[in-house]
Amino acid sequence: NIFNQNPKKMTKNEQQNCKTAQLIRVENVGGSVFSVIEDITPDNGQDFTLEELQGYVGGLIEIVEIPNGHILVVNEEFLINGLPFNPVGTSLARAANPEAYICGDVVLCASEMVK
């Protein structure tokens, strides 16, 4: 799991040149589902590896294009795996597709951050 790794220490210059993305996690507290958004950075500071993205979304990935050159990286099997509804992820995806329905944790990033 990506969250169990020890992050590498970066120099101040490396930190200034890093690109950030957002992890939109789903939380269920007392039967209420909501999203928690946190900033994340690729290990190399520029673009995510397949393994990093799979760790964030908990499995195989699918790319959902949204306006302004951004993408959502979602778990490809979110329906099969019964992942919880992600209200923020769904709202973002509906900017491109009004019928979109997103479940589970998602990564929001600029498209160039995924090679």
C-alpha positions as a Markdown table, in Angstrom:
| # | Residue | x | y | z |
|---|---|---|---|---|
| 1 | Asn | 0.0 | 0.0 | 0.0 |
| 2 | Ile | 1.3 | 3.4 | -1.0 |
| 3 | Phe | 0.5 | 4.9 | 2.4 |
| 4 | Asn | 2.9 | 2.6 | 4.2 |
| 5 | Gln | 6.0 | 3.7 | 2.3 |
| 6 | Asn | 8.5 | 6.1 | 3.9 |
| 7 | Pro | 8.7 | 9.2 | 1.7 |
| 8 | Lys | 12.1 | 10.1 | 0.3 |
| 9 | Lys | 13.5 | 13.3 | 1.7 |
| 10 | Met | 13.7 | 16.0 | -1.0 |
| 11 | Thr | 15.9 | 19.0 | -1.2 |
| 12 | Lys | 14.2 | 22.5 | -1.1 |
| 13 | Asn | 14.8 | 22.9 | -4.9 |
| 14 | Glu | 13.1 | 19.5 | -5.6 |
| 15 | Gln | 10.2 | 20.5 | -3.4 |
| 16 | Gln | 9.7 | 23.7 | -5.3 |
| 17 | Asn | 9.6 | 21.9 | -8.6 |
| 18 | Cys | 7.2 | 19.1 | -7.5 |
| 19 | Lys | 3.8 | 18.8 | -9.0 |
| 20 | Thr | 0.9 | 18.1 | -6.8 |
| 21 | Ala | -2.3 | 16.2 | -7.2 |
| 22 | Gln | -5.3 | 15.5 | -5.0 |
| 23 | Leu | -6.4 | 12.2 | -3.5 |
| 24 | Ile | -10.1 | 12.3 | -3.0 |
| 25 | Arg | -10.8 | 9.6 | -0.4 |
| 26 | Val | -14.2 | 8.3 | 0.7 |
| 27 | Glu | -14.9 | 8.2 | 4.4 |
| 28 | Asn | -17.9 | 6.5 | 6.1 |
| 29 | Val | -18.6 | 7.9 | 9.6 |
| 30 | Gly | -21.7 | 6.9 | 11.4 |
| 31 | Gly | -23.4 | 5.9 | 8.2 |
| 32 | Ser | -22.7 | 9.2 | 6.5 |
| 33 | Val | -20.4 | 9.1 | 3.4 |
| 34 | Phe | -18.2 | 12.1 | 2.6 |
| 35 | Ser | -15.0 | 12.8 | 0.7 |
| 36 | Val | -11.7 | 13.9 | 2.2 |
| 37 | Ile | -9.2 | 15.7 | -0.1 |
| 38 | Glu | -5.5 | 15.7 | 0.5 |
| 39 | Asp | -2.5 | 16.8 | -1.6 |
| 40 | Ile | -0.2 | 14.1 | -2.9 |
| 41 | Thr | 3.0 | 14.2 | -4.9 |
| 42 | Pro | 4.5 | 11.6 | -7.2 |
| 43 | Asp | 7.6 | 9.9 | -5.8 |
| 44 | Asn | 9.7 | 11.5 | -8.5 |
| 45 | Gly | 8.0 | 14.9 | -8.1 |
| 46 | Gln | 6.8 | 15.0 | -11.7 |
| 47 | Asp | 4.6 | 12.1 | -12.8 |
| 48 | Phe | 3.0 | 9.0 | -11.2 |
| 49 | Thr | 4.0 | 5.4 | -11.9 |
| 50 | Leu | 1.3 | 2.8 | -12.5 |
| 51 | Glu | 2.1 | 1.3 | -9.2 |
| 52 | Glu | 1.7 | 4.6 | -7.3 |
| 53 | Leu | -1.7 | 5.1 | -8.9 |
| 54 | Gln | -2.9 | 1.6 | -8.2 |
| 55 | Gly | -1.9 | 2.0 | -4.6 |
| 56 | Tyr | -3.9 | 5.2 | -4.3 |
| 57 | Val | -7.1 | 3.8 | -5.9 |
| 58 | Gly | -6.7 | 0.2 | -4.5 |
| 59 | Gly | -6.5 | -1.7 | -7.8 |
| 60 | Leu | -6.6 | -1.5 | -11.5 |
| 61 | Ile | -6.9 | 2.0 | -12.9 |
| 62 | Glu | -9.1 | 3.8 | -15.3 |
| 63 | Ile | -8.6 | 7.3 | -16.6 |
| 64 | Val | -11.6 | 9.7 | -16.7 |
| 65 | Glu | -11.0 | 12.8 | -18.7 |
| 66 | Ile | -12.4 | 16.0 | -17.3 |
| 67 | Pro | -12.2 | 19.6 | -18.6 |
| 68 | Asn | -9.1 | 21.9 | -18.4 |
| 69 | Gly | -6.5 | 19.2 | -19.1 |
| 70 | His | -7.2 | 17.3 | -15.8 |
| 71 | Ile | -8.0 | 13.7 | -15.3 |
| 72 | Leu | -9.5 | 11.5 | -12.6 |
| 73 | Val | -7.7 | 8.2 | -11.9 |
| 74 | Val | -10.3 | 5.7 | -10.6 |
| 75 | Asn | -10.5 | 2.1 | -9.6 |
| 76 | Glu | -11.5 | 0.3 | -12.9 |
| 77 | Glu | -13.5 | -2.3 | -10.9 |
| 78 | Phe | -15.2 | 0.0 | -8.4 |
| 79 | Leu | -18.7 | -1.4 | -9.1 |
| 80 | Ile | -17.6 | -5.0 | -9.0 |
| 81 | Asn | -15.7 | -4.4 | -5.8 |
| 82 | Gly | -18.6 | -2.6 | -4.2 |
| 83 | Leu | -16.6 | 0.5 | -3.4 |
| 84 | Pro | -18.5 | 3.4 | -1.7 |
| 85 | Phe | -19.9 | 6.3 | -3.7 |
| 86 | Asn | -17.5 | 9.2 | -4.0 |
| 87 | Pro | -19.6 | 12.4 | -4.2 |
| 88 | Val | -16.8 | 14.8 | -5.0 |
| 89 | Gly | -15.3 | 12.4 | -7.7 |
| 90 | Thr | -18.8 | 12.0 | -9.2 |
| 91 | Ser | -19.3 | 15.7 | -9.3 |
| 92 | Leu | -16.0 | 16.3 | -11.1 |
| 93 | Ala | -16.6 | 13.5 | -13.6 |
| 94 | Arg | -20.1 | 14.9 | -14.4 |
| 95 | Ala | -18.4 | 18.0 | -15.8 |
| 96 | Ala | -17.5 | 15.8 | -18.8 |
| 97 | Asn | -20.3 | 13.2 | -18.6 |
| 98 | Pro | -23.6 | 14.1 | -16.8 |
| 99 | Glu | -24.3 | 10.4 | -16.2 |
| 100 | Ala | -21.0 | 9.6 | -14.5 |
| 101 | Tyr | -21.0 | 7.7 | -11.2 |
| 102 | Ile | -17.7 | 7.3 | -9.4 |
| 103 | Cys | -17.0 | 5.1 | -6.4 |
| 104 | Gly | -13.9 | 4.6 | -4.2 |
| 105 | Asp | -10.8 | 6.8 | -3.8 |
| 106 | Val | -9.7 | 8.8 | -6.8 |
| 107 | Val | -6.7 | 10.8 | -7.9 |
| 108 | Leu | -7.3 | 14.2 | -9.5 |
| 109 | Cys | -4.3 | 15.5 | -11.4 |
| 110 | Ala | -3.1 | 17.2 | -14.6 |
| 111 | Ser | -3.1 | 14.8 | -17.5 |
| 112 | Glu | 0.7 | 15.2 | -18.0 |
| 113 | Met | 1.3 | 13.7 | -14.5 |
| 114 | Val | 0.3 | 10.2 | -15.8 |
| 115 | Lys | 2.6 | 8.8 | -18.5 |
